[in-house]
Amino acid sequence: MRKSVGLLLASGLIATPLAVSGQATAATTTATAATTGAATSAQAKPYSSFKISLKHTKRTKRGGKITYYLKAKNLGPHYADYYWIGGEVPKGVVPTLRWGAAKGTKCTWEGRWFWCWGKYRLEKGATDWLNFQVTLKKGTKGIAKARLGIIAYDVPLGAENIDKEELERIGIKGYTWLKTAKTTIVTPPRRPTKTWTPPPVVQEYNPPASHEESNKKKDT
């Protein structure tokens, strides 16, 4: 149920541009519309706030790999039970990625959006994590940009089985904490000189075989 309700809610969130929020201030949305601005954030505070830590590959070759290491700490004031970790993967990647996370975590990938959910409840002060690796298509150039972090919803007790229309009517609030990760895609010169420095080799990420996710829309 958490997956199905979450995807219904997320559909209203990801249909609009997601703002990159600060560590303690969340961008706010509802099941029907996105709300931004400092005034709105001040008026509606989430049940739980998150601190996002993100490390990633800074330079890679064309057709190479990018690895992301994401952590999210629940700063409270309450536990979080309807939250997802992940986010928007770069454009121009092959439709299969590999991921690792806490035991019991499950993931789904549709379009540019890769979301995972693990413990049903994350206590205040606890940290969730997600590592994953994407492979660039040979023709992808320039900068590979991802936006990763948390989406969380303030779903009241007893609302877990409410259908999408009712959730929209009562205006369930959603919040995002996202960080931008940019990776430079390096194209080697036709005639390398002594000053040419290739990007470091990105090690293959090898989680269990079950931790391989395919993009259901294959439109990356």
C-alpha positions, 0 to 999 in steps of 0.5 A: 500500500505504501508504494501504490499510495506513494506513486499516486501522490508522487505523480502530482509532485513530479509533474511539476519542476522540483525546487532544490530545497535547503537542509532545514527548509523543504519545498512544499507541494500537495497532491494537486499542486506545487507550492514554493516560496519562503512564506509558504515554507514558514506557514506549513512545516513538515512533520519531519525534516531531513538533512541530505548528504550526497557524494558522487562521481565528478568526472567520467568518460562518454559511455562511462558510469556515475555512482551516487552515495546518498544519505538522509537523516531525519531531523524530526521533530517526529518520525517519518513513515511516508517518505521515499529516497532517490530522485531524478537521474540524469538524461541519457543513461541506459535503462538499467541501473544497480543499487544498494540500500538498507535490508528490505528496501525496494525501488521503482524507476519510471522515466527520470524518477528513481525512488526507493522505500525501506523501513516503514518508519524512520525515527528522529535522529535515524539515517537512511541511505541509498547507493546507485550507479548509472551508465551513460549512453555513448552519445551523451555529452556535456554535464550529467545532472541529477537531483537526489534526496527525499520526498515525504508526505504528511499522511494522517493516521487512517489515511493510508487507504484513501483513494487518489481523488480523496487525497487530492480533495483533502490536500495531503502535503508533500515536501522535498529535500533535493540536492543537485549533483553534476558530473562532467562527461569527458570526451577524449581529444582525437590526438591526445597530448602530454597535458591530456588527463583522462577522468579516473576510472569509475569502479563497477558497483556490484550489489546483489543481483536482485538490486538491478532496476530497469526503467519501466518507460525506457525513456531516459 
